[in-house]
Amino acid sequence: MDKSKAKATLDELAPGWAEAANPRVFIKSSVDPKHRMSCHAALTTHEAAKPAKLAETKPKPKAKAKPKTTTPKKEG
């Protein structure tokens, strides 16, 4: 299944999937159970054709060791 067939399948069986915030949840909640698996397969094919967005995350810096300080006791 290519991207255009996948989109056509989704438009036919799950109208409104493109506007949904989360298309997987939309398909699960609104599509007839007989057609859910084909819709999920089409959605997987359609999303696989999109370029993946990679968010590079910088590792958090480790906390610096603080030197222990002792204060002399005051006599008195």
C-alpha positions in Angstrom: 0.0 0.0 0.0 1.4 3.3 -1.0 0.7 6.7 0.6 -2.0 7.7 -1.8 -3.9 4.5 -1.4 -3.5 4.7 2.4 -4.9 8.3 2.4 -7.8 7.2 0.2 -8.6 4.3 2.5 -8.5 6.6 5.6 -10.7 9.2 3.9 -13.3 6.6 2.9 -13.4 4.6 6.2 -12.6 7.3 8.7 -13.6 10.7 7.5 -12.1 13.4 9.7 -9.0 11.6 10.7 -6.7 14.3 9.3 -8.1 17.0 11.5 -8.0 14.9 14.7 -5.4 15.7 17.3 -4.4 12.1 17.6 -5.6 10.1 14.5 -5.0 6.7 16.2 -7.4 7.5 19.0 -9.9 9.0 16.5 -9.8 5.7 14.5 -10.2 3.6 17.7 -13.1 5.6 19.0 -15.1 6.3 15.8 -14.4 3.7 13.1 -16.5 0.5 12.8 -14.7 -2.4 14.4 -14.7 -4.3 11.1 -12.5 -1.6 9.5 -10.2 -0.6 12.4 -7.3 -2.8 11.5 -7.3 -1.7 7.9 -7.4 1.9 9.0 -4.6 1.5 11.5 -2.5 -0.3 8.8 -3.2 2.6 6.4 -2.3 5.2 9.0 0.9 3.4 9.7 1.7 3.4 6.0 0.7 7.1 5.7 2.8 8.2 8.7 5.8 6.1 7.6 5.9 8.1 4.4 6.3 11.3 6.3 9.8 12.4 7.3 10.5 11.7 11.0 10.9 14.7 13.2 13.9 14.2 15.4 14.1 16.3 18.4 17.7 16.5 19.6 17.8 16.7 23.3 20.9 17.8 25.2 21.8 15.7 28.2 21.2 17.4 31.4 24.4 18.5 33.1 25.2 16.6 36.3 25.1 18.5 39.5 28.5 19.8 40.6 29.9 18.4 43.8 29.9 21.0 46.5 32.8 21.0 48.8 32.0 20.4 52.4 32.7 23.3 54.7 33.0 23.1 58.4 32.8 26.0 60.6 34.9 26.0 63.8 32.9 25.9 67.0 32.9 29.1 69.0 33.8 28.7 72.6 32.0 30.7 75.0 
